[in-house]
Amino acid sequence: MSNTQEIGWNAASKTGAVAAGGAGAVAAGIEILEAGGNAADAAAGTILALNVTDHGACSIGGEVPLLIYDAGKGEVKSLSGQGRAPLSQDAVDWYMENGIPNGDIKMAPVPSVVDLCTTTLKLYGTKTFEDIVDPTLALLDAGEAVWHADLAATLRRMVEEERRTSGSREEKVQAASDRFYGRNGTDTDIADALEGFYIDKGGFLRKSDLAAHVTLVEDPVSVEYQGYTVYKCGPWTQGPYLCQALRLLEGFDLKAMGHFSADYVHVVTEALKLAMADRDAYYGDPEFVDVPLSTLLSDAYTEIRRPLIDMQKASLEARPGDVENMQPLKSDGAFRPGVGGTTTCVVADRWGNVVSATPSANVYHAGGTVGPTGVSYGNRLRSLNTTPGHPNCIQPGKRPRITLTPTLVLKDGAPILAISVAGGDLQDQATMNLLLDFVAFDMLPEAAVTAPRFATSHHEDSFDPNPNRIETFGQAGSLTINDSVSESVRQELANRGHQVRAHGGAIAAPSMLYINKDNGTFYAAGDPAAGRHAAGLE
């Protein structure tokens, strides 16, 4: 990597940049950019490498939603790198009767990372699968865990399939993915081994679930805020609630309030709480439920909800709105008494393509092993629930409503920001912090990722499938804020009713990339206190 800057936590470049979790994964992305790959190639390679460098926070058996700006088409698309519940109705009946267990392979969705990477590569990239997996194979070959060698063998089978398939680059990449999932007449050896492992450990997933898996390419959700267009994945993630909160904040002059004034922290927290209440009440896989997003993001709904923000008093209630009757509060909105693993990836290239992705898995090894494929499994089915009639209730083949939520921001039709955050229910709260640092207070990534942050647990736990959703609620009125914020501000927030807790470490783990169109420079940074890294090409 002769043309590569030293990997640290921030970087500036005119030709390409990567910010992500582990330094080895950043190096993988940079290596692909240096070899002439574009942002899609580098993102796919970085994501695969993160499953080695950040294993435990993500894995090949996990998931990764992705947003991409395609410079050639001038458009943003969302790729649903999220596996589904088993197709078996008997399996779903078991979950409804027994719940979705923790620490058990029954909580694992269909592995989706491989198809997300190959779909990104096929539709938006320029390289072969072999090209983008090479840095990951180097990491695996240098590793000592048993699963390293096993996963390397699995990935090399996919390379073998790509090599022996005739046709276009896209057809060859597709064949590599088909080998993993046992589709379209390819060898089913990987799928056979995965199914055998699921059966051996008592799981419900089968080869039919693997073969049915596809990565949906969807239109993203977007809102306009202060001259910027903010893009999120759909309501199969928590992402749209950030858009709802931004709409509520349009009615307030945040810059005049001052960065980290009591008014600023208060109003942003209250907007997030209102938006998360709607998330918890309405969001789910839009292939299965009718999520009223157009109403939730509408002027009329925003205007009836905004007056619920009392500038002098923190709300201690969860307050979803009534979209059906266009009322600011649901009549059965209940008072809630006070009572992870993910990593990050943002990439930009010299041709104007930009990617933001959020790989995850909360990795588990059944009985201390991951089976002969080296593919460990995640817990994301626990982001579904077993509440009959709830939009996020488990159904055969349904995507869980996940916390993973990458962000792209455009200005005047061109990408300007990419943000990815690790941290479960904290993710879009930290994204809001960084986004407002930039939009309202002119902070570049290097300053934004190291600035103080704040968040609340005034919401349902996205990883608790308890059918009694009230019992999953965190703490009414909670506010965790970095202790570098002045004691006088923290005291004023407490006086308004916030349950304030000062925190000395990182609140979530963000990576951020800014594209300055005036000087043609990419500025990338990841919070060093949260183990994020960044690098650019010279």
Kinemage of the C-alpha trace (Angstrom):
@kinemage 1
@onewidth
@group {chain A} dominant
@subgroup {mainchain}
@vectorlist {calphas} color= white
{ca met a 1} P 0.000 0.000 0.000
{ca ser a 2} L 2.658 2.456 -1.119
{ca asn a 3} L 0.133 5.221 -1.840
{ca thr a 4} L -1.731 4.771 1.415
{ca gln a 5} L -1.591 6.989 4.462
{ca glu a 6} L -0.834 5.451 7.830
{ca ile a 7} L -3.984 4.043 9.373
{ca gly a 8} L -5.114 6.087 12.341
{ca trp a 9} L -8.465 7.453 13.465
{ca asn a 10} L -8.797 10.326 10.969
{ca ala a 11} L -7.688 10.977 7.411
{ca ala a 12} L -7.981 13.401 4.487
{ca ser a 13} L -7.632 12.418 0.840
{ca lys a 14} L -8.567 13.610 -2.636
{ca thr a 15} L -8.724 10.115 -4.156
{ca gly a 16} L -10.480 7.803 -1.686
{ca ala a 17} L -11.065 7.160 1.993
{ca val a 18} L -12.360 4.472 4.350
{ca ala a 19} L -13.475 4.710 7.968
{ca ala a 20} L -14.528 1.574 9.802
{ca gly a 21} L -13.844 -0.585 12.843
{ca gly a 22} L -10.645 -2.634 12.872
{ca ala a 23} L -7.473 -1.264 11.281
{ca gly a 24} L -7.040 -4.444 9.223
{ca ala a 25} L -10.467 -3.974 7.660
{ca val a 26} L -9.697 -0.335 6.819
{ca ala a 27} L -6.465 -1.561 5.213
{ca ala a 28} L -8.479 -4.061 3.149
{ca gly a 29} L -10.751 -1.333 1.807
{ca ile a 30} L -7.840 0.968 1.036
{ca glu a 31} L -5.998 -1.855 -0.741
{ca ile a 32} L -8.998 -2.343 -3.025
{ca leu a 33} L -9.303 1.396 -3.730
{ca glu a 34} L -5.585 1.560 -4.501
{ca ala a 35} L -5.991 -1.308 -6.995
{ca gly a 36} L -8.546 0.755 -8.915
{ca gly a 37} L -11.672 -0.497 -7.205
{ca asn a 38} L -14.559 1.841 -6.531
{ca ala a 39} L -16.446 2.509 -3.288
{ca ala a 40} L -18.723 -0.506 -3.789
{ca asp a 41} L -15.742 -2.829 -4.298
{ca ala a 42} L -13.959 -1.370 -1.265
{ca ala a 43} L -17.057 -1.468 0.936
{ca ala a 44} L -17.711 -5.136 0.128
{ca gly a 45} L -14.066 -5.974 0.838
{ca thr a 46} L -14.064 -3.936 4.056
{ca ile a 47} L -17.243 -5.617 5.284
{ca leu a 48} L -15.820 -9.092 4.663
{ca ala a 49} L -12.612 -8.145 6.475
{ca leu a 50} L -14.547 -6.662 9.412
{ca asn a 51} L -15.966 -10.115 9.986
{ca val a 52} L -12.433 -11.129 10.939
{ca thr a 53} L -11.001 -8.002 12.582
{ca asp a 54} L -14.210 -7.173 14.469
{ca his a 55} L -15.446 -10.740 14.981
{ca gly a 56} L -17.713 -10.667 17.985
{ca ala a 57} L -19.273 -7.422 16.794
{ca cys a 58} L -20.099 -8.843 13.360
{ca ser a 59} L -19.779 -12.093 11.430
{ca ile a 60} L -20.405 -13.693 8.047
{ca gly a 61} L -23.513 -15.209 9.637
{ca gly a 62} L -24.818 -11.783 10.636
{ca glu a 63} L -26.304 -8.862 8.737
{ca val a 64} L -25.396 -5.509 7.171
{ca pro a 65} L -27.810 -2.891 5.815
{ca leu a 66} L -26.140 -0.649 3.256
{ca leu a 67} L -26.807 2.691 1.563
{ca ile a 68} L -25.015 3.574 -1.656
{ca tyr a 69} L -24.835 6.714 -3.759
{ca asp a 70} L -24.275 5.698 -7.380
{ca ala a 71} L -22.517 8.610 -9.078
{ca gly a 72} L -23.319 7.265 -12.550
{ca lys a 73} L -27.061 7.284 -11.931
{ca gly a 74} L -27.082 10.111 -9.399
{ca glu a 75} L -29.248 8.116 -6.995
{ca val a 76} L -29.236 6.551 -3.527
{ca lys a 77} L -30.388 2.980 -2.974
{ca ser a 78} L -30.801 0.833 0.149
{ca leu a 79} L -29.610 -2.775 0.138
{ca ser a 80} L -31.290 -5.010 2.689
{ca gly a 81} L -28.494 -7.155 4.024
{ca gln a 82} L -30.813 -8.659 6.616
{ca gly a 83} L -31.625 -12.329 6.965
{ca arg a 84} L -35.130 -13.561 7.636
{ca ala a 85} L -36.930 -15.818 10.061
{ca pro a 86} L -37.315 -19.482 9.020
{ca leu a 87} L -39.956 -20.120 6.365
{ca ser a 88} L -41.406 -22.969 8.420
{ca gln a 89} L -44.763 -22.168 10.034
{ca asp a 90} L -44.035 -24.917 12.568
{ca ala a 91} L -40.888 -23.039 13.594
{ca val a 92} L -42.809 -19.775 13.990
{ca asp a 93} L -45.492 -21.578 16.001
{ca trp a 94} L -42.716 -22.811 18.313
{ca tyr a 95} L -41.443 -19.242 18.782
{ca met a 96} L -44.938 -17.935 19.522
{ca glu a 97} L -45.397 -20.611 22.186
{ca asn a 98} L -41.912 -20.607 23.697
{ca gly a 99} L -40.472 -17.184 22.877
{ca ile a 100} L -37.301 -16.325 20.963
{ca pro a 101} L -34.423 -17.671 23.068
{ca asn a 102} L -31.162 -15.937 23.922
{ca gly a 103} L -27.807 -17.682 23.475
{ca asp a 104} L -29.370 -20.389 21.300
{ca ile a 105} L -29.046 -20.977 17.558
{ca lys a 106} L -32.830 -20.625 17.276
{ca met a 107} L -32.305 -16.840 17.488
{ca ala a 108} L -30.243 -16.808 14.269
{ca pro a 109} L -31.700 -15.442 11.016
{ca val a 110} L -30.560 -16.573 7.581
{ca pro a 111} L -26.930 -15.423 7.047
{ca ser a 112} L -27.089 -12.347 4.830
{ca val a 113} L -23.610 -10.790 4.725
{ca val a 114} L -22.326 -12.872 1.814
{ca asp a 115} L -25.231 -12.034 -0.489
{ca leu a 116} L -25.138 -8.360 0.553
{ca cys a 117} L -21.479 -8.169 -0.455
{ca thr a 118} L -21.929 -10.037 -3.736
{ca thr a 119} L -25.059 -8.053 -4.637
{ca thr a 120} L -23.239 -4.767 -3.966
{ca leu a 121} L -20.300 -6.004 -6.028
{ca lys a 122} L -22.494 -7.281 -8.878
{ca leu a 123} L -24.692 -4.188 -9.202
{ca tyr a 124} L -22.270 -1.382 -8.330
{ca gly a 125} L -18.722 -2.736 -8.310
{ca thr a 126} L -16.049 -3.360 -10.924
{ca lys a 127} L -13.960 -6.135 -9.358
{ca thr a 128} L -14.349 -9.892 -9.045
{ca phe a 129} L -15.317 -11.616 -5.821
{ca glu a 130} L -11.812 -13.072 -5.742
{ca asp a 131} L -10.358 -9.554 -5.873
{ca ile a 132} L -12.367 -8.230 -2.953
{ca val a 133} L -12.069 -11.324 -0.742
{ca asp a 134} L -8.274 -11.597 -1.048
{ca pro a 135} L -7.497 -9.228 1.888
{ca thr a 136} L -9.931 -11.168 4.092
{ca leu a 137} L -8.332 -14.465 3.132
{ca ala a 138} L -4.940 -13.017 4.090
{ca leu a 139} L -6.317 -12.116 7.525
{ca leu a 140} L -7.870 -15.565 7.941
{ca asp a 141} L -4.711 -17.368 6.813
{ca ala a 142} L -2.734 -15.438 9.450
{ca gly a 143} L -5.270 -16.283 12.155
{ca glu a 144} L -5.020 -19.044 14.709
{ca ala a 145} L -8.633 -19.866 15.617
{ca val a 146} L -10.067 -23.047 14.108
{ca trp a 147} L -12.892 -21.102 12.479
{ca his a 148} L -10.359 -18.945 10.595
{ca ala a 149} L -9.201 -21.881 8.474
{ca asp a 150} L -12.733 -23.195 8.083
{ca leu a 151} L -14.115 -19.852 6.901
{ca ala a 152} L -11.160 -19.427 4.533
{ca ala a 153} L -12.031 -22.795 2.996
{ca thr a 154} L -15.668 -21.719 2.593
{ca leu a 155} L -14.694 -18.459 0.889
{ca arg a 156} L -12.247 -20.293 -1.396
{ca arg a 157} L -15.074 -22.577 -2.513
{ca met a 158} L -16.943 -19.450 -3.570
{ca val a 159} L -13.856 -18.218 -5.472
{ca glu a 160} L -13.624 -21.640 -7.115
{ca glu a 161} L -17.246 -21.320 -8.284
{ca glu a 162} L -16.578 -17.865 -9.681
{ca arg a 163} L -13.506 -19.086 -11.587
{ca arg a 164} L -15.272 -22.047 -13.185
{ca thr a 165} L -18.383 -20.129 -14.221
{ca ser a 166} L -18.501 -18.757 -17.754
{ca gly a 167} L -20.136 -15.469 -18.649
{ca ser a 168} L -19.930 -11.864 -17.523
{ca arg a 169} L -18.292 -10.548 -14.361
{ca glu a 170} L -21.768 -10.163 -12.864
{ca glu a 171} L -22.716 -13.775 -13.648
{ca lys a 172} L -19.495 -15.019 -12.112
{ca val a 173} L -20.040 -12.975 -8.919
{ca gln a 174} L -23.588 -14.320 -8.722
{ca ala a 175} L -22.280 -17.866 -9.029
{ca ala a 176} L -19.972 -17.285 -6.061
{ca ser a 177} L -22.968 -16.249 -3.963
{ca asp a 178} L -25.061 -19.151 -5.251
{ca arg a 179} L -22.362 -21.580 -4.071
{ca phe a 180} L -22.714 -20.282 -0.516
{ca tyr a 181} L -26.511 -20.519 -0.509
{ca gly a 182} L -26.832 -23.700 -2.583
{ca arg a 183} L -28.780 -22.003 -5.397
{ca asn a 184} L -29.147 -22.328 -9.168
{ca gly a 185} L -27.544 -25.712 -9.676
{ca thr a 186} L -24.276 -24.966 -7.883
{ca asp a 187} L -22.648 -27.404 -5.503
{ca thr a 188} L -24.635 -27.427 -2.231
{ca asp a 189} L -21.671 -28.376 -0.054
{ca ile a 190} L -21.693 -25.127 1.972
{ca ala a 191} L -25.470 -25.138 2.379
{ca asp a 192} L -25.374 -28.831 3.327
{ca ala a 193} L -22.818 -28.111 6.038
{ca leu a 194} L -24.754 -25.100 7.331
{ca glu a 195} L -27.986 -27.091 7.508
{ca gly a 196} L -26.239 -29.950 9.270
{ca phe a 197} L -24.928 -27.516 11.869
{ca tyr a 198} L -28.366 -25.940 12.376
{ca ile a 199} L -29.936 -29.379 12.858
{ca asp a 200} L -27.162 -30.559 15.174
{ca lys a 201} L -27.588 -27.492 17.412
{ca gly a 202} L -31.385 -27.570 17.411
{ca gly a 203} L -32.004 -24.682 15.001
{ca phe a 204} L -34.881 -24.289 12.569
{ca leu a 205} L -33.061 -22.937 9.496
{ca arg a 206} L -32.804 -25.270 6.495
{ca lys a 207} L -31.349 -25.282 2.979
{ca ser a 208} L -34.658 -24.004 1.638
{ca asp a 209} L -34.235 -20.878 3.786
{ca leu a 210} L -30.725 -20.359 2.447
{ca ala a 211} L -31.733 -20.891 -1.183
{ca ala a 212} L -34.635 -18.433 -0.872
{ca his a 213} L -32.472 -15.605 0.454
{ca val a 214} L -32.028 -12.522 -1.742
{ca thr a 215} L -30.761 -9.021 -0.996
{ca leu a 216} L -33.551 -6.576 -1.746
{ca val a 217} L -32.563 -3.329 -3.440
{ca glu a 218} L -34.997 -0.697 -2.192
{ca asp a 219} L -35.681 3.004 -2.386
{ca pro a 220} L -34.464 4.667 0.809
{ca val a 221} L -36.485 6.894 3.127
{ca ser a 222} L -35.488 10.557 2.996
{ca val a 223} L -36.316 13.969 4.447
{ca glu a 224} L -35.106 17.491 3.805
{ca tyr a 225} L -33.458 19.249 6.755
{ca gln a 226} L -31.823 22.688 6.615
{ca gly a 227} L -30.965 22.323 2.930
{ca tyr a 228} L -29.683 18.743 3.268
{ca thr a 229} L -31.360 15.504 2.135
{ca val a 230} L -30.951 12.772 4.747
{ca tyr a 231} L -31.311 9.167 3.558
{ca lys a 232} L -32.072 6.121 5.711
{ca cys a 233} L -33.013 2.483 5.107
{ca gly a 234} L -36.697 1.588 5.437
{ca pro a 235} L -38.769 0.640 8.509
{ca trp a 236} L -37.269 -2.857 8.645
{ca thr a 237} L -34.584 -0.789 10.427
{ca gln a 238} L -35.015 1.921 13.048
{ca gly a 239} L -33.609 4.465 10.568
{ca pro a 240} L -36.787 6.386 9.637
{ca tyr a 241} L -37.219 7.598 13.211
{ca leu a 242} L -34.138 9.809 12.715
{ca cys a 243} L -36.057 11.411 9.841
{ca gln a 244} L -39.088 11.877 12.103
{ca ala a 245} L -36.959 13.528 14.793
{ca leu a 246} L -35.362 15.863 12.249
{ca arg a 247} L -38.800 16.951 11.087
{ca leu a 248} L -39.751 17.787 14.681
{ca leu a 249} L -36.521 19.778 15.123
{ca glu a 250} L -37.256 21.932 12.073
{ca gly a 251} L -39.324 24.105 14.394
{ca phe a 252} L -36.358 25.051 16.607
{ca asp a 253} L -33.270 27.226 16.043
{ca leu a 254} L -30.631 24.838 17.354
{ca lys a 255} L -27.687 27.011 16.371
{ca ala a 256} L -29.066 29.947 18.360
{ca met a 257} L -29.471 27.684 21.399
{ca gly a 258} L -25.738 26.917 21.335
{ca his a 259} L -23.839 23.641 21.145
{ca phe a 260} L -24.446 21.591 24.281
{ca ser a 261} L -26.574 24.204 25.955
{ca ala a 262} L -29.305 22.797 28.186
{ca asp a 263} L -31.948 23.890 25.657
{ca tyr a 264} L -30.132 22.132 22.802
{ca val a 265} L -29.656 18.806 24.603
{ca his a 266} L -33.214 18.965 25.968
{ca val a 267} L -35.029 19.605 22.684
{ca val a 268} L -33.037 17.019 20.721
{ca thr a 269} L -33.615 14.404 23.426
{ca glu a 270} L -37.357 15.117 23.538
{ca ala a 271} L -37.626 14.891 19.736
{ca leu a 272} L -35.785 11.552 19.779
{ca lys a 273} L -38.117 10.228 22.485
{ca leu a 274} L -41.224 11.096 20.479
{ca ala a 275} L -39.801 9.574 17.305
{ca met a 276} L -38.700 6.378 19.078
{ca ala a 277} L -42.201 5.953 20.533
{ca asp a 278} L -43.511 5.826 16.964
{ca arg a 279} L -40.695 3.450 15.996
{ca asp a 280} L -41.745 1.067 18.739
{ca ala a 281} L -45.434 1.297 17.839
{ca tyr a 282} L -45.388 1.175 14.041
{ca tyr a 283} L -42.165 -0.136 12.476
{ca gly a 284} L -41.763 -3.608 10.991
{ca asp a 285} L -40.916 -5.382 7.738
{ca pro a 286} L -42.899 -3.459 5.084
{ca glu a 287} L -43.279 -6.671 3.075
{ca phe a 288} L -45.513 -7.932 5.896
{ca val a 289} L -47.085 -4.858 7.478
{ca asp a 290} L -48.346 -1.499 6.278
{ca val a 291} L -46.024 0.986 7.978
{ca pro a 292} L -47.631 4.463 7.697
{ca leu a 293} L -44.358 6.214 6.869
{ca ser a 294} L -45.835 8.858 4.602
{ca thr a 295} L -48.097 9.988 7.447
{ca leu a 296} L -45.383 9.718 10.100
{ca leu a 297} L -43.156 12.016 8.023
{ca ser a 298} L -45.913 14.367 6.843
{ca asp a 299} L -46.176 18.075 7.605
{ca ala a 300} L -49.565 17.625 9.250
{ca tyr a 301} L -48.451 14.859 11.616
{ca thr a 302} L -45.203 16.651 12.464
{ca glu a 303} L -47.103 19.826 13.314
{ca ile a 304} L -49.500 18.096 15.723
{ca arg a 305} L -46.640 16.247 17.419
{ca arg a 306} L -44.159 19.126 17.797
{ca pro a 307} L -46.176 20.946 20.539
{ca leu a 308} L -45.738 17.863 22.744
{ca ile a 309} L -42.163 19.061 23.326
{ca asp a 310} L -42.182 21.112 26.536
{ca met a 311} L -38.962 23.130 26.693
{ca gln a 312} L -39.085 23.276 30.496
{ca lys a 313} L -39.979 19.673 31.300
{ca ala a 314} L -38.636 16.246 30.313
{ca ser a 315} L -41.321 13.760 29.330
{ca leu a 316} L -41.533 10.649 31.473
{ca glu a 317} L -44.014 8.904 29.152
{ca ala a 318} L -43.718 6.924 25.948
{ca arg a 319} L -45.955 8.870 23.579
{ca pro a 320} L -46.672 7.301 20.196
{ca gly a 321} L -48.995 9.307 17.989
{ca asp a 322} L -52.311 8.198 16.500
{ca val a 323} L -51.704 8.212 12.733
{ca glu a 324} L -55.080 6.693 11.873
{ca asn a 325} L -57.054 9.478 13.527
{ca met a 326} L -54.338 12.162 13.129
{ca gln a 327} L -54.163 12.854 16.842
{ca pro a 328} L -50.915 13.770 18.630
{ca leu a 329} L -51.254 10.875 21.090
{ca lys a 330} L -52.605 7.353 20.933
{ca ser a 331} L -55.453 6.919 23.393
{ca asp a 332} L -53.785 3.791 24.775
{ca gly a 333} L -50.290 5.326 24.927
{ca ala a 334} L -49.017 4.002 28.248
{ca phe a 335} L -46.908 5.559 30.976
{ca arg a 336} L -43.641 3.694 31.363
{ca pro a 337} L -42.198 3.610 34.883
{ca gly a 338} L -38.454 3.932 35.198
{ca val a 339} L -36.999 0.716 35.719
{ca gly a 340} P -24.130 -5.362 21.589
{ca gly a 341} L -22.245 -5.892 19.050
{ca thr a 342} L -21.952 -3.947 15.766
{ca thr a 343} L -19.262 -2.270 13.723
{ca thr a 344} L -19.058 0.460 11.087
{ca cys a 345} L -18.042 1.145 7.473
{ca val a 346} L -18.066 4.302 5.318
{ca val a 347} L -16.250 4.584 1.978
{ca ala a 348} L -15.869 7.205 -0.771
{ca asp a 349} L -14.012 7.011 -4.078
{ca arg a 350} L -12.561 9.417 -6.668
{ca trp a 351} L -15.532 8.863 -9.020
{ca gly a 352} L -18.093 10.210 -6.556
{ca asn a 353} L -19.555 6.938 -5.272
{ca val a 354} L -20.220 6.769 -1.515
{ca val a 355} L -21.232 3.879 0.742
{ca ser a 356} L -22.407 3.719 4.341
{ca ala a 357} L -22.948 0.298 5.910
{ca thr a 358} L -23.433 -1.077 9.416
{ca pro a 359} L -22.274 -4.715 9.768
{ca ser a 360} L -23.368 -6.648 12.848
{ca ala a 361} L -24.167 -10.023 14.342
{ca asn a 362} L -23.722 -10.121 18.141
{ca val a 363} L -21.779 -13.274 17.376
{ca tyr a 364} L -22.437 -16.591 19.072
{ca his a 365} L -20.521 -19.869 18.858
{ca ala a 366} L -22.790 -22.831 19.526
{ca gly a 367} L -21.092 -25.101 22.027
{ca gly a 368} L -17.851 -23.230 21.477
{ca thr a 369} L -17.777 -24.008 17.745
{ca val a 370} L -19.078 -22.521 14.526
{ca gly a 371} L -19.263 -25.757 12.582
{ca pro a 372} L -17.316 -26.884 9.530
{ca thr a 373} L -18.053 -23.752 7.440
{ca gly a 374} L -16.495 -21.276 9.872
{ca val a 375} L -19.758 -19.293 9.712
{ca ser a 376} L -20.778 -18.165 13.202
{ca tyr a 377} L -24.311 -16.973 13.829
{ca gly a 378} L -26.041 -13.918 15.263
{ca asn a 379} L -29.016 -13.100 17.450
{ca arg a 380} L -31.056 -10.801 15.240
{ca leu a 381} L -34.310 -12.801 15.413
{ca arg a 382} L -34.481 -11.405 18.958
{ca ser a 383} L -35.235 -8.067 17.292
{ca leu a 384} L -38.623 -9.581 16.402
{ca asn a 385} L -41.203 -10.189 19.133
{ca thr a 386} L -44.034 -12.606 19.863
{ca thr a 387} L -46.761 -10.008 20.464
{ca pro a 388} L -49.784 -11.052 18.354
{ca gly a 389} L -50.825 -8.249 16.016
{ca his a 390} L -47.669 -6.206 16.578
{ca pro a 391} L -46.048 -4.957 13.324
{ca asn a 392} L -42.767 -6.569 14.398
{ca cys a 393} L -44.230 -9.937 15.461
{ca ile a 394} L -42.378 -12.944 14.051
{ca gln a 395} L -43.776 -14.530 10.874
{ca pro a 396} L -42.316 -17.051 8.398
{ca gly a 397} L -39.675 -15.343 6.248
{ca lys a 398} L -40.030 -11.973 7.974
{ca arg a 399} L -37.165 -9.517 8.476
{ca pro a 400} L -36.697 -8.295 12.057
{ca arg a 401} L -36.909 -4.556 12.680
{ca ile a 402} L -33.244 -4.029 13.383
{ca thr a 403} L -31.258 -1.205 14.994
{ca leu a 404} L -28.607 -1.202 12.256
{ca thr a 405} L -28.984 2.111 10.462
{ca pro a 406} L -26.426 3.626 8.066
{ca thr a 407} L -26.870 7.244 6.918
{ca leu a 408} L -26.117 9.144 3.718
{ca val a 409} L -26.625 12.905 3.356
{ca leu a 410} L -26.768 14.847 0.085
{ca lys a 411} L -26.667 18.581 -0.573
{ca asp a 412} L -27.717 20.023 -3.942
{ca gly a 413} L -27.962 16.476 -5.269
{ca ala a 414} L -24.387 15.452 -4.373
{ca pro a 415} L -23.221 13.338 -1.418
{ca ile a 416} L -21.692 15.281 1.447
{ca leu a 417} L -21.829 12.961 4.515
{ca ala a 418} L -21.753 9.255 5.302
{ca ile a 419} L -22.247 8.118 8.895
{ca ser a 420} L -22.197 4.634 10.415
{ca val a 421} L -22.574 3.943 14.130
{ca ala a 422} L -22.291 0.831 16.288
{ca gly a 423} L -24.370 0.697 19.445
{ca gly a 424} L -27.819 -0.918 19.170
{ca asp a 425} L -30.556 1.498 20.224
{ca leu a 426} L -27.881 4.215 20.530
{ca gln a 427} L -27.084 4.197 16.822
{ca asp a 428} L -29.408 6.871 15.461
{ca gln a 429} L -29.100 8.886 18.657
{ca ala a 430} L -25.343 9.131 18.066
{ca thr a 431} L -25.989 9.779 14.372
{ca met a 432} L -28.219 12.697 15.371
{ca asn a 433} L -25.384 14.075 17.519
{ca leu a 434} L -22.897 13.915 14.629
{ca leu a 435} L -25.334 15.159 12.019
{ca leu a 436} L -26.223 18.228 14.073
{ca asp a 437} L -22.563 18.797 14.959
{ca phe a 438} L -22.016 19.215 11.215
{ca val a 439} L -25.229 20.902 10.033
{ca ala a 440} L -25.834 23.299 12.936
{ca phe a 441} L -22.313 23.815 14.260
{ca asp a 442} L -20.011 23.361 11.231
{ca met a 443} L -17.912 20.575 12.763
{ca leu a 444} L -15.864 18.310 10.477
{ca pro a 445} L -15.643 14.545 11.204
{ca glu a 446} L -12.414 14.807 13.218
{ca ala a 447} L -14.137 17.179 15.654
{ca ala a 448} L -17.594 15.586 15.517
{ca val a 449} L -16.564 12.007 16.374
{ca thr a 450} L -14.630 13.214 19.434
{ca ala a 451} L -17.210 15.782 20.624
{ca pro a 452} L -19.452 14.966 23.609
{ca arg a 453} L -22.580 12.920 22.913
{ca phe a 454} L -25.827 12.179 24.723
{ca ala a 455} L -28.527 9.516 24.502
{ca thr a 456} L -31.589 8.157 26.261
{ca ser a 457} L -32.930 4.695 27.108
{ca his a 458} L -36.467 6.126 27.122
{ca his a 459} L -37.656 3.476 24.617
{ca glu a 460} L -38.334 -0.218 24.203
{ca asp a 461} L -35.314 -2.532 24.063
{ca ser a 462} L -34.903 -3.593 20.418
{ca phe a 463} L -33.263 -6.856 21.499
{ca asp a 464} L -35.926 -8.014 23.964
{ca pro a 465} L -38.612 -10.129 22.229
{ca asn a 466} L -40.848 -10.149 25.325
{ca pro a 467} L -44.486 -10.144 24.112
{ca asn a 468} L -45.298 -7.633 26.882
{ca arg a 469} L -43.658 -4.643 25.245
{ca ile a 470} L -44.113 -2.410 28.313
{ca glu a 471} L -41.754 -4.697 30.233
{ca thr a 472} L -38.998 -4.040 27.668
{ca phe a 473} L -38.975 -0.298 28.294
{ca gly a 474} L -35.652 1.071 29.514
{ca gln a 475} L -35.826 4.039 31.890
{ca ala a 476} L -38.350 6.842 31.666
{ca gly a 477} L -36.637 10.208 31.271
{ca ser a 478} L -33.111 8.781 31.244
{ca leu a 479} L -30.331 10.933 29.792
{ca thr a 480} L -26.748 9.703 29.536
{ca ile a 481} L -24.371 12.532 28.684
{ca asn a 482} L -20.599 12.765 28.497
{ca asp a 483} L -19.037 14.170 31.671
{ca ser a 484} L -17.094 16.700 29.586
{ca val a 485} L -20.354 18.668 29.294
{ca ser a 486} L -20.399 21.333 31.997
{ca glu a 487} L -21.850 20.471 35.382
{ca ser a 488} L -24.122 23.528 35.208
{ca val a 489} L -25.746 22.226 31.996
{ca arg a 490} L -26.164 18.769 33.496
{ca gln a 491} L -27.769 20.286 36.598
{ca glu a 492} L -30.180 22.357 34.505
{ca leu a 493} L -31.201 19.236 32.578
{ca ala a 494} L -31.806 17.434 35.869
{ca asn a 495} L -33.921 20.382 37.027
{ca arg a 496} L -36.130 19.857 33.953
{ca gly a 497} L -36.775 16.269 34.994
{ca his a 498} L -34.140 14.352 33.018
{ca gln a 499} L -32.635 11.403 34.894
{ca val a 500} L -29.059 12.484 34.173
{ca arg a 501} L -26.090 10.129 34.243
{ca ala a 502} L -22.629 11.498 33.456
{ca his a 503} L -20.524 9.111 31.373
{ca gly a 504} L -16.769 9.187 30.904
{ca gly a 505} L -16.346 6.913 27.886
{ca ala a 506} L -17.634 6.765 24.325
{ca ile a 507} L -21.411 6.782 23.878
{ca ala a 508} L -21.767 4.453 20.866
{ca ala a 509} L -19.038 4.024 18.237
{ca pro a 510} L -19.292 6.284 15.164
{ca ser a 511} L -17.445 6.569 11.869
{ca met a 512} L -18.038 9.613 9.662
{ca leu a 513} L -16.990 10.784 6.215
{ca tyr a 514} L -17.378 14.297 4.753
{ca ile a 515} L -16.930 15.213 1.091
{ca asn a 516} L -15.853 18.808 0.502
{ca lys a 517} L -16.884 19.594 -3.079
{ca asp a 518} L -15.056 22.918 -3.070
{ca asn a 519} L -11.582 21.465 -2.623
{ca gly a 520} L -12.295 17.876 -3.691
{ca thr a 521} L -11.182 16.390 -0.375
{ca phe a 522} L -12.599 13.493 1.646
{ca tyr a 523} L -12.392 13.863 5.427
{ca ala a 524} L -12.880 10.584 7.294
{ca ala a 525} L -12.744 9.851 11.013
{ca gly a 526} L -13.764 7.275 13.571
{ca asp a 527} L -13.986 7.837 17.293
{ca pro a 528} L -10.624 6.619 18.664
{ca ala a 529} L -12.170 6.110 22.095
{ca ala a 530} L -14.464 3.526 20.489
{ca gly a 531} L -11.770 1.721 18.501
{ca arg a 532} L -12.666 3.194 15.091
{ca his a 533} L -10.062 3.694 12.342
{ca ala a 534} L -9.697 5.648 9.101
{ca ala a 535} L -7.278 6.007 6.207
{ca gly a 536} L -7.079 7.580 2.765
{ca leu a 537} L -5.150 7.265 -0.449
{ca glu a 538} L -2.333 9.732 -1.045
